[in-house]
Amino acid sequence: MSTFALLNTHMNAAERNADQLLDQALQQWGGSEDLWVFGYGSLIWRPDFEFTERRAAHVHGWHRALKMWSTINRGTPQVPGLVFGMLSGGSCQGMVFRIPRSDGDAVMRRLWQREMPNAVYDPRWLPCKTSQGVVKALAFTLSRQSPHHTGELAPDEYRRIFSQAQGIYGTTFDYARATLDELQRLGIDDKALKRLLSYADTHGSQFQRRAAI
């Protein structure tokens, strides 16, 4: 059996109940206060929900990593792509979004449709440090035990994925590049992501952006 076939077999076997995880997250939020959501990847540049406030935020104990297989959004079962997950260890700079309490339930359900169709992430309420104090925000983390976690990938593997992987929302390369662009616009320096994208950028025109984000 091929690597990709094995990957898909493990993914299917490991699927969890997204509705149960949503119910649990809604109970933990409680609905008595405004909802905060922490964005560290595409949520920063395409939140897809209305918010009343956005702040730069710093989370300790977790870091942004392009180490989650994507077989729909940024790849296919035949040629998996990558999306970001938050892995334990280190720290992460991103943005927190404040959603009015009255809209919180609807926004949570919309987020689940976008982020949790296969219940891959582990939703967590993390303390996020901002210039106006600490807020507890919903964040989508990834377990290293998940079959969707890539483990360590060699530069050649990232290069291949950047040049080939494309899903319903576009290429892995476009997704990673858009995230880096927005981080830089916000004054956030992600050296690890810069290094990964350099594997593509140093090989010229074959990695030019091929689809609208």
N, C-alpha and C positions, 0 to 999 in steps of 0.2 A: 504493500500500500504506500502511495506517495506521501511526502511530508504534508502537503496541503490536505489530502484525504484524511490523514490521521488527525490533523488539526481540527477539521470540521467534525469528525466523529467525536472527539473529546469535547468540543464546544456544545454539540447537541446533547451529550450525556450530562453536561454540567449546568444546563439551563435551570434557572430558578424561577420562582413565581414573582413576577414584577408587581402584580396587584397587592400581594401581601407586603412587599417591601414599601410600596406607596402608603398603604394603610398604617404601617409602623412609623414611617417618617411623618405622616400627618398627625398621628397621636403624639409623637415626640415634640413637634412644633406646638401643638395645642390650640392654635388659632386665636390666642388672646392678645398677641402682639404682632407688630409688622414682621414680615418674613424677610430674612436676609439670605442671599445666595452668593457663594464664592465662585468667581469665574477665573480659570487659569489657562484655558485654551480658546476654542471658538466662541465660548460664551462672552469673552471680552469684546470681540469685534462683531458678533451677531447674537445678541441675547434673545431675540424673538419674544420679548415680553416688555410690557411697560413698567417703568420703575420711577420712583420719586427722588432717588438719591443714588449716587455712585461714588465710592471712595477707593483709593489705593489701599491695599491691605497686604499684610505679611502673616503667613502661617508657618509656625515652627513644627517640626516633626514630620513634614511631608514635602515632597518635591515634584515638580512637573517633569514628566518623562514621556517621550514618544515611543512607548513600548507596549501598546495595546493593538492587537490584530483587529482589522476592520474588513469584513467581507461584504458589506453593503454600502456604507456611506462613502468610504475612500478606497475601496477595493472590491474584489469579487471572491467567491469561494475558490476559483481557479488561480487567481492572482491576488492574494490578500494584501491590503494596504495597512496603514498605521494611523492611529489617532492617539491623543494624549490621555494619560491617566495620572492620578496622583499616587505615587508610591511612598511608602513610609521611609523616613530618614531625611535629614537635611532641612531645607526650608523652601518656601515658595512665595514669590511676589505675584500678586494678581489684583483683581478688583472685586469688591463686594457691592451687591445691588440691593437696594431696599425696596420692597414691594409692599404696598398698603395691605393691612390685615384683611380688608374686605376682598382683595384680589388674590390672596395667598393660596387658597385652595385651588382655584382655577389655574394659577401659574404653576403650582406643583404638578398638577395633572398634565399640563402641557410639557413641562420639563421631562416627565416620565415618558411621554411619547417620543421625545427627541433623544434622551440620554439612556433610557432603560428599556428599549423594545425587547432585548434579550436578557435583561436583568444581570448584566455583566458587572456593573459598578457596585461598590459597597457605599451606599449613601451614609454620610456621617455629619454630625453637627460639630464643627470645629471652631475654636476661638480664633478670631482674626483680628490682628492688631492694626488699628488705623490711627490717623493723627487725632481723631476725636474720641479715642477710647477703643476698648475691645468689644466686638460684637460676635455673637455665635451665629454662624452661617452654615447653610446646607452646602456640602461639597461632595463631589462624586469621586471616590477613591477606588483604587484597584489593588486587589490582593496579588502578591507574587505567586500564590497557589492557584490562581485562576488559569484555566487553559487559554484564556485570551491574552495573558501576559507573555510577551515574547521572550523574556530572558535577555541575555546579552546578545546583541547582533553585531556582526563584523561590519566594517566600513563598506565592503563590497555588497553586503546584503542591503544596507540602506541605499546604496547607489542603485541597485537593481530595483528596489521598491520605488524610489523616487522617479525612475525612468519608465516604469511599467504600470504601477498600481493606480487604478481609477475606478471610482464608484459612482453612485447616483448623484452625489454632491460635488464631484470633481476628483482631482488627483490628490494623492497624499502630499506631493510636493507643494501644490498650491495651498493646501490647508496649513502645512508647516510654515510656509513662507508668509502667509497672511498673518499667522499668529506672531511670528517674529517681527514683522513690520509694525503691528499694533503695539507690541511690547516696547519696541524702540521708540515709537511715537509717545508712549506714556513715560519714557525715561527708565524702563526696566531692562537691565542688561542680563540676558540669558546666554551665558557663554556656551553651555552644553548644546543648546539648540543651534547656535551659530556654527558650532563645530560640525554638527550633523549635516546642516545644509551646505556646508563647504564641500562635502563629498559630491554633491550635485553641481554646485556652482563652478567648481574647478574643471568640470568636464563640458562646459560650453553649451552650445545652442540646443542640444538634444533635451536639455532640462528647462527650456523656456516655458513659461506658463502657457498651458495649452487649452485651458477652459476657464470660463467665468466662474468666480467663486460664488 
